[in-house]
Amino acid sequence: MEFNLADLFECVADAVPEREAVVWGDRRLTFAQMDERATRLAHHLSAQGVKPGDHIGVYLYNCPEFLEAFLAAWKIRAVPVNINFRYVEDELRYLFTDADLVGLVFHREFAPRVQAVAPELPSLRTFVVVDDDSGAAYASLGAAEYEAAVAAASPARDFAPRSGDDLYLLYTGGTTGMPKGVMWRHEDVFFAGLQGGNPYGQDIERPEQQAEIARNSDVRVTLPAAPLMHGSGHWASLIGLHAGGKVALATSRRFDAAEIWRIVEREKVTIISIVGDAMARPMAEALAEPGASYDTSSLMVLTTGGAIFSESVQEQLRQYLPKTVFINAFGVSEAGHQGMGVGGSGARPRFTVEANTAVLDDNLRPVAPGSGVVGRLARRGRMPLGYYKDAEKTAATFVTVDGVRWVMPGDMAVVEADGSVTLLGRGSICINSGGEKIYPEEVEEALKSHPAIFDAVVVGVPDERWGERVAAVVQFRPGKSAAFDDVQAHVRTKISGYKAPREMHVAEQIVRSPTGKPDYRWAKAYATGSAVPAPAARER
């Protein structure tokens, strides 16, 4: 065996075959069932000409087939690619081309978009459609129906040997720019992003140990609240499955906080993985609804990744979840896990970081603790190979200093005297006002602590005197409002006056990605009154 994600999953499936692996509404699959279905799909893809190294798009809402499709591709050493289900045709055209897709597994609802793009991509020739209640036509694609393909294919695990060097590719959109593919070796992402096969202790040292972990660990139930097409949701699921735990998936195609709590009660969920306040806040409000009553006694951990879980929202949740541990985990697609939250300093989140993480100054030297120097958060050790087909971006993000390779995705930070790290925000969205650097996340946290504000995004807009000034786009709570002077006065009690917004724009709804990340391009367009970019027009 190798530290290959398919090898490791098969090891778990053999160790606990009758244990439930995935539940999605009324559907329940054991590890044995899930492994067999993935094996059959792998044979179908292989019969259609998919070869090791080929890229297969997975364009699905959350469902068991999403996880099966990834496993199937890995079984034949192909490379599954996550597709954002909110992308419109131009975005799909870009991603399908950039990722060099030869095949696609998609929900029937998306057939019109796929049919509009596919004729321009002659290399995209293999299609598998997962049926739904949309009734969308897909005949022109010659797509195989998923269940029929699985039923007709062989269940034999007669695949060629795999490697820990096999490619894992994760497309990430971030908050700015076009989506980009982050290339990992299976072995590296397993240890850097998936907790080394043992989320309850030391990383495993041999692949065969994964069976021992699965057999001997308490069965944990993980509920990834984020879509599986996002790294946070996908990694949370893989961490749970590789430890022999069950993954419970929501059936709603939009985030539904009440459904999350119903699943917690029904499935005795122990771990919920979310993406910041965009999910945590409605979850807190669902618990506070008059007459709401959910059994949350099983919930041990509520963790966030990919966005900040603010202190104000944690306080709301603690009223209803007094025994649950809240974890602000920090990590990105390009670096894996980097640190854990240990509280904050004002509106700034602070983390303890793992041994391979550091803050580097402009000369690429570690920042001295307590110096106050702002540097870039970096990680060494196991890390991605780079960005797919983007040598320039790879060279800018992955640097070598004195023979040590570091990844620096762009997050700015300072090192406190005790060695903890205070995260300031992504440098690419930093606001420069009269030479002062202002990080939007800090201002957003201060804004969202106002009792009338439900959500907020902060951007820099042009200013003749200062170069940029701080502008806030806010969404009020239903039935609530506040004057700008009141909001500004509140913010000044949380952060320095020069960081406070100089203008405020009220939106009916803040535009965010499906995972809760703010759309800063939309916010800047909204604040400046310019044409609203495509994401705002998408179905929310």
Secondary structure, DSSP 4 states (H G I P E B T S, - for coil): --S-HHHHHHHHHHHSTTSEEEEETTEEEEHHHHHHHHHHHHHHHHHTT--TT-EEEEE--SSHHHHHHHHHHHHTT-EEEE--TT--HHHHHHHHHHTTEEEEEEEGGGHHHHHHHGGG-TT--EEEEE--SS----GGGTPEEHHHHHHHS-----PPP--TTSEEEEEE--SSSS-EEEEEEHHHHHHHTSGGG-TTSSPPSSTTHHHHHHHHS---EEEE-S-TTSHHHHHHHHHHHHTT-EEEE---SS--HHHHHHHHHHHT--EEEE-SHHHHHHHHHHHHSTT-----TT--EEEE-SS---HHHHHHHHTT-TTPEEEEEEEETTTEEEEEEEEEETTEEEEEE-TTEEEE-TTS-BPPTTS---EEEEE-SS---EETT-HHHHHHHEEEETTEEEE--SEEEEE-TTS-EEEEEEGGG-EEETTEEE-HHHHHHHHHTSTTEEEEEEEEEEETTTEEEEEEEEEEPTT----HHHHHHHHHTTS-GGGS-SEEEE-SS--B-TTS-B-HHHHHHHHHT-PPPGGGGS--
